[in-house]
């Protein structure tokens, strides 16, 4: 291979590689990865906790993709045999600051603007425009080994 053929081969390879990366960039713009309106990655149903590891009246903070969820066992099993569970988005509905559970007052508090919520997510005060967003979830598995499977958040 002479010098001219070698340089032609290198130039053609460089153009091909540049074209490939350009095409990948264009495809990402045309079809971006699945993300929610806040820019967070969407994920499908995910087991975040087992009912057995939940303590009644004490929220457990768990990860759900890019979000966090408070999962709480409110009561022991009712007449239907299922425990009363609630799952709430840990982001304040005001400006999405991460809420914290206050053990003394038994309520969720927002460190950013002092909104507060009951253990069931009802707004008590502060600038938050509404109650906490509930997580959509199901209890799956045999009795005594149920898992809390979160599949998203209610937005209304």
Residue pairs with C-beta under 8 A, 6 or more apart in sequence:
1 9
33 41
34 41
34 42
35 41
35 42
36 42
38 96
40 65
40 66
40 67
41 65
41 66
42 65
43 64
43 65
44 151
45 138
45 149
45 150
45 151
46 64
46 65
46 149
46 150
46 151
47 140
47 147
47 148
47 149
48 62
48 63
48 64
48 69
48 71
48 87
48 148
48 149
48 150
49 60
49 62
49 71
49 147
49 148
50 141
50 145
50 146
50 147
50 148
51 73
51 83
51 85
51 139
51 146
51 147
51 148
52 144
52 145
53 60
54 60
54 71
54 72
54 73
54 83
54 85
54 148
55 73
56 73
56 74
56 75
56 76
57 72
57 73
57 74
57 106
57 119
58 72
58 101
59 70
59 71
59 72
59 88
59 101
59 108
59 119
60 70
60 71
60 72
61 68
61 69
61 70
61 90
61 101
62 68
62 69
62 70
62 71
63 69
64 135
64 150
67 89
67 90
67 91
67 153
68 89
68 90
68 91
68 98
69 87
69 88
69 89
69 90
69 135
69 150
70 87
70 88
70 90
70 99
70 101
70 108
71 85
71 86
71 87
71 137
71 148
72 85
72 86
72 87
72 88
72 119
73 83
73 84
73 85
74 84
74 85
74 86
74 119
74 120
75 83
75 84
76 83
76 84
77 83
78 84
81 143
82 139
82 146
83 139
83 146
85 137
85 139
85 148
86 119
86 120
86 121
86 134
87 134
87 135
87 137
87 148
87 150
88 108
88 121
88 132
88 133
88 134
88 135
89 132
89 133
89 134
89 135
89 153
90 98
90 99
91 97
91 98
91 99
91 133
92 98
92 99
92 110
92 112
92 113
92 115
92 128
92 132
93 115
93 128
93 129
93 130
93 131
93 132
93 133
94 110
94 112
94 113
94 115
94 126
94 127
94 128
94 129
95 112
95 113
97 110
97 111
97 112
97 113
98 111
99 108
99 109
99 110
99 117
99 132
100 108
100 109
100 110
100 111
101 107
101 108
101 109
101 119
102 108
102 109
105 116
106 119
107 116
107 117
107 118
107 119
107 124
108 116
108 117
108 118
108 119
108 121
108 132
109 115
109 116
110 116
110 126
110 128
113 126
113 127
113 128
114 125
114 126
114 127
115 123
115 125
115 126
115 127
115 128
116 123
116 124
116 125
116 126
117 123
117 124
117 128
117 131
117 132
118 124
121 131
121 132
121 133
121 134
122 131
122 132
123 130
123 131
123 132
133 153
133 154
133 155
134 153
134 154
135 150
135 152
135 153
135 154
136 150
136 151
136 152
136 153
136 154
137 148
137 149
137 150
137 151
138 148
138 149
138 151
139 146
139 147
139 148
139 149
140 146
140 147
140 149
141 147
